[in-house]
Amino acid sequence: MQITVRYFAALREARGCDEEALAVSEGTDVAALYQQIFSDSPLAVLRVMFAVNQSYVGANHGLVDGDEVAFIPPLGGG
């Protein structure tokens, strides 16, 4: 199935793009997708928020064909 993944902040820098289309297996959840994408990066352990189709979801939210996934890293500032 095809999904679109959007990246923000450090995740965007690591991937070198704002978004990309990916093929994923049926039954993939957002946490597994994040680990698949960032498994070779120090960002793999970053606690990110997940959104699917512009709504926040839990880590075990299952993906379906056509979903738009966003990985949102913690925000810093002061």
DRENLUM-20977 format. One record per residue: residue in three letters; residue number from 1; x, y, z of N, C-alpha, C in turn. Coordinates in nm, 2 decimals. Example, Ala and Ser with C-alpha at 12.3 -4.5 7.8 and 13.67 -1.06 7.14 Angstrom:
! residues 2
SITE | residuo | num | n.x | n.y | n.z | ca.x | ca.y | ca.z | c.x | c.y | c.z
SITE | ALA | 1 | 1.32 | -0.57 | 0.78 | 1.23 | -0.45 | 0.78 | 1.32 | -0.33 | 0.78
SITE | SER | 2 | 1.28 | -0.22 | 0.71 | 1.37 | -0.11 | 0.71 | 1.29 | 0.00 | 0.79
! end
This chain:
! residues 78
SITE | residuo | num | n.x | n.y | n.z | ca.x | ca.y | ca.z | c.x | c.y | c.z
SITE | MET | 1 | 0.08 | -0.12 | 0.00 | 0.00 | 0.00 | 0.00 | 0.09 | 0.12 | 0.00
SITE | GLN | 2 | 0.04 | 0.23 | -0.05 | 0.11 | 0.36 | -0.06 | 0.07 | 0.46 | 0.04
SITE | ILE | 3 | 0.16 | 0.52 | 0.11 | 0.13 | 0.63 | 0.20 | 0.22 | 0.75 | 0.17
SITE | THR | 4 | 0.19 | 0.86 | 0.23 | 0.27 | 0.98 | 0.22 | 0.32 | 1.01 | 0.36
SITE | VAL | 5 | 0.46 | 1.03 | 0.38 | 0.51 | 1.06 | 0.50 | 0.57 | 1.21 | 0.50
SITE | ARG | 6 | 0.53 | 1.29 | 0.60 | 0.58 | 1.42 | 0.61 | 0.67 | 1.43 | 0.73
SITE | TYR | 7 | 0.78 | 1.51 | 0.71 | 0.88 | 1.52 | 0.82 | 0.90 | 1.67 | 0.86
SITE | PHE | 8 | 0.93 | 1.69 | 0.98 | 0.95 | 1.82 | 1.04 | 1.08 | 1.83 | 1.11
SITE | ALA | 9 | 1.14 | 1.96 | 1.11 | 1.26 | 1.99 | 1.19 | 1.37 | 1.90 | 1.17
SITE | ALA | 10 | 1.43 | 1.84 | 1.27 | 1.55 | 1.75 | 1.26 | 1.52 | 1.63 | 1.17
SITE | LEU | 11 | 1.40 | 1.58 | 1.17 | 1.36 | 1.47 | 1.09 | 1.37 | 1.50 | 0.94
SITE | ARG | 12 | 1.32 | 1.62 | 0.91 | 1.33 | 1.67 | 0.77 | 1.48 | 1.68 | 0.73
SITE | GLU | 13 | 1.56 | 1.73 | 0.81 | 1.70 | 1.75 | 0.78 | 1.77 | 1.61 | 0.76
SITE | ALA | 14 | 1.73 | 1.52 | 0.85 | 1.79 | 1.38 | 0.84 | 1.75 | 1.31 | 0.71
SITE | ARG | 15 | 1.63 | 1.33 | 0.66 | 1.58 | 1.26 | 0.54 | 1.61 | 1.34 | 0.42
SITE | GLY | 16 | 1.63 | 1.47 | 0.43 | 1.67 | 1.56 | 0.31 | 1.55 | 1.59 | 0.23
SITE | CYS | 17 | 1.43 | 1.58 | 0.29 | 1.30 | 1.62 | 0.22 | 1.19 | 1.65 | 0.32
SITE | ASP | 18 | 1.09 | 1.72 | 0.27 | 0.98 | 1.75 | 0.35 | 0.88 | 1.64 | 0.36
SITE | GLU | 19 | 0.87 | 1.57 | 0.25 | 0.77 | 1.45 | 0.24 | 0.81 | 1.36 | 0.13
SITE | GLU | 20 | 0.76 | 1.24 | 0.14 | 0.79 | 1.14 | 0.04 | 0.68 | 1.03 | 0.04
SITE | ALA | 21 | 0.66 | 0.97 | -0.07 | 0.57 | 0.86 | -0.08 | 0.64 | 0.73 | -0.06
SITE | LEU | 22 | 0.58 | 0.64 | 0.02 | 0.65 | 0.51 | 0.05 | 0.55 | 0.40 | 0.03
SITE | ALA | 23 | 0.60 | 0.28 | 0.00 | 0.52 | 0.16 | 0.00 | 0.54 | 0.09 | 0.13
SITE | VAL | 24 | 0.44 | 0.05 | 0.20 | 0.45 | -0.02 | 0.32 | 0.36 | -0.14 | 0.32
SITE | SER | 25 | 0.40 | -0.24 | 0.41 | 0.32 | -0.36 | 0.41 | 0.19 | -0.34 | 0.49
SITE | GLU | 26 | 0.09 | -0.42 | 0.46 | -0.04 | -0.42 | 0.53 | 0.00 | -0.45 | 0.68
SITE | GLY | 27 | -0.08 | -0.39 | 0.77 | -0.06 | -0.41 | 0.91 | 0.05 | -0.33 | 0.97
SITE | THR | 28 | 0.12 | -0.25 | 0.90 | 0.22 | -0.16 | 0.95 | 0.16 | -0.06 | 1.04
SITE | ASP | 29 | 0.22 | -0.03 | 1.16 | 0.17 | 0.08 | 1.25 | 0.27 | 0.19 | 1.24
SITE | VAL | 30 | 0.23 | 0.31 | 1.29 | 0.32 | 0.42 | 1.28 | 0.45 | 0.41 | 1.35
SITE | ALA | 31 | 0.45 | 0.35 | 1.46 | 0.58 | 0.33 | 1.54 | 0.68 | 0.24 | 1.46
SITE | ALA | 32 | 0.62 | 0.13 | 1.40 | 0.71 | 0.04 | 1.32 | 0.76 | 0.12 | 1.19
SITE | LEU | 33 | 0.68 | 0.20 | 1.13 | 0.72 | 0.28 | 1.02 | 0.83 | 0.37 | 1.06
SITE | TYR | 34 | 0.82 | 0.44 | 1.17 | 0.92 | 0.53 | 1.22 | 1.05 | 0.46 | 1.24
SITE | GLN | 35 | 1.05 | 0.34 | 1.30 | 1.17 | 0.27 | 1.33 | 1.23 | 0.22 | 1.20
SITE | GLN | 36 | 1.15 | 0.18 | 1.10 | 1.20 | 0.13 | 0.97 | 1.27 | 0.25 | 0.90
SITE | ILE | 37 | 1.22 | 0.37 | 0.91 | 1.28 | 0.48 | 0.84 | 1.40 | 0.53 | 0.90
SITE | PHE | 38 | 1.40 | 0.53 | 1.04 | 1.52 | 0.59 | 1.11 | 1.60 | 0.49 | 1.18
SITE | SER | 39 | 1.60 | 0.36 | 1.15 | 1.67 | 0.26 | 1.22 | 1.82 | 0.28 | 1.23
SITE | ASP | 40 | 1.87 | 0.34 | 1.12 | 2.02 | 0.36 | 1.12 | 2.06 | 0.50 | 1.16
SITE | SER | 41 | 1.97 | 0.57 | 1.24 | 2.00 | 0.71 | 1.28 | 1.99 | 0.72 | 1.43
SITE | PRO | 42 | 2.06 | 0.81 | 1.49 | 2.04 | 0.84 | 1.63 | 1.90 | 0.89 | 1.66
SITE | LEU | 43 | 1.83 | 0.94 | 1.55 | 1.69 | 0.98 | 1.57 | 1.59 | 0.87 | 1.60
SITE | ALA | 44 | 1.64 | 0.74 | 1.59 | 1.55 | 0.63 | 1.61 | 1.50 | 0.63 | 1.75
SITE | VAL | 45 | 1.57 | 0.68 | 1.85 | 1.53 | 0.68 | 1.99 | 1.46 | 0.81 | 2.03
SITE | LEU | 46 | 1.44 | 0.90 | 1.94 | 1.37 | 1.03 | 1.96 | 1.23 | 1.00 | 1.99
SITE | ARG | 47 | 1.17 | 1.06 | 2.09 | 1.03 | 1.05 | 2.12 | 0.95 | 1.14 | 2.04
SITE | VAL | 48 | 0.89 | 1.09 | 1.93 | 0.81 | 1.18 | 1.84 | 0.66 | 1.16 | 1.86
SITE | MET | 49 | 0.59 | 1.26 | 1.82 | 0.44 | 1.24 | 1.81 | 0.41 | 1.20 | 1.67
SITE | PHE | 50 | 0.30 | 1.12 | 1.66 | 0.25 | 1.07 | 1.54 | 0.12 | 1.13 | 1.50
SITE | ALA | 51 | 0.10 | 1.16 | 1.37 | -0.03 | 1.21 | 1.33 | -0.06 | 1.13 | 1.20
SITE | VAL | 52 | -0.18 | 1.09 | 1.18 | -0.23 | 1.03 | 1.06 | -0.35 | 1.11 | 1.01
SITE | ASN | 53 | -0.34 | 1.15 | 0.88 | -0.45 | 1.23 | 0.82 | -0.48 | 1.35 | 0.91
SITE | GLN | 54 | -0.38 | 1.42 | 0.96 | -0.39 | 1.54 | 1.04 | -0.46 | 1.53 | 1.18
SITE | SER | 55 | -0.46 | 1.40 | 1.23 | -0.51 | 1.38 | 1.37 | -0.40 | 1.30 | 1.44
SITE | TYR | 56 | -0.37 | 1.34 | 1.57 | -0.28 | 1.27 | 1.65 | -0.33 | 1.13 | 1.68
SITE | VAL | 57 | -0.23 | 1.04 | 1.67 | -0.26 | 0.90 | 1.70 | -0.16 | 0.83 | 1.79
SITE | GLY | 58 | -0.19 | 0.72 | 1.85 | -0.10 | 0.65 | 1.93 | 0.00 | 0.57 | 1.84
SITE | ALA | 59 | 0.10 | 0.52 | 1.91 | 0.21 | 0.45 | 1.83 | 0.17 | 0.32 | 1.76
SITE | ASN | 60 | 0.06 | 0.26 | 1.81 | 0.02 | 0.13 | 1.75 | -0.10 | 0.15 | 1.65
SITE | HIS | 61 | -0.12 | 0.28 | 1.60 | -0.22 | 0.30 | 1.50 | -0.18 | 0.24 | 1.37
SITE | GLY | 62 | -0.27 | 0.15 | 1.32 | -0.24 | 0.08 | 1.19 | -0.27 | 0.17 | 1.07
SITE | LEU | 63 | -0.18 | 0.16 | 0.97 | -0.19 | 0.24 | 0.85 | -0.28 | 0.17 | 0.74
SITE | VAL | 64 | -0.34 | 0.25 | 0.66 | -0.42 | 0.20 | 0.55 | -0.37 | 0.27 | 0.42
SITE | ASP | 65 | -0.40 | 0.22 | 0.31 | -0.36 | 0.28 | 0.18 | -0.41 | 0.42 | 0.17
SITE | GLY | 66 | -0.32 | 0.51 | 0.13 | -0.35 | 0.65 | 0.11 | -0.33 | 0.74 | 0.23
SITE | ASP | 67 | -0.30 | 0.68 | 0.34 | -0.28 | 0.76 | 0.46 | -0.17 | 0.86 | 0.45
SITE | GLU | 68 | -0.18 | 0.98 | 0.51 | -0.07 | 1.08 | 0.53 | -0.02 | 1.07 | 0.67
SITE | VAL | 69 | 0.10 | 1.04 | 0.69 | 0.16 | 1.02 | 0.82 | 0.26 | 1.14 | 0.84
SITE | ALA | 70 | 0.25 | 1.20 | 0.96 | 0.35 | 1.30 | 1.00 | 0.42 | 1.26 | 1.13
SITE | PHE | 71 | 0.55 | 1.28 | 1.13 | 0.63 | 1.25 | 1.24 | 0.67 | 1.39 | 1.30
SITE | ILE | 72 | 0.63 | 1.42 | 1.42 | 0.66 | 1.55 | 1.48 | 0.75 | 1.54 | 1.60
SITE | PRO | 73 | 0.87 | 1.59 | 1.58 | 0.97 | 1.58 | 1.69 | 0.93 | 1.68 | 1.81
SITE | PRO | 74 | 1.00 | 1.66 | 1.92 | 0.97 | 1.75 | 2.03 | 1.02 | 1.89 | 1.99
SITE | LEU | 75 | 0.95 | 1.99 | 2.04 | 0.99 | 2.13 | 2.01 | 1.07 | 2.18 | 2.12
SITE | GLY | 76 | 1.17 | 2.26 | 2.09 | 1.26 | 2.32 | 2.19 | 1.24 | 2.47 | 2.18
SITE | GLY | 77 | 1.29 | 2.54 | 2.27 | 1.28 | 2.68 | 2.27 | 1.29 | 2.74 | 2.41
SITE | GLY | 78 | 1.29 | 2.87 | 2.42 | 1.30 | 2.92 | 2.55 | 1.28 | 3.07 | 2.56
! end
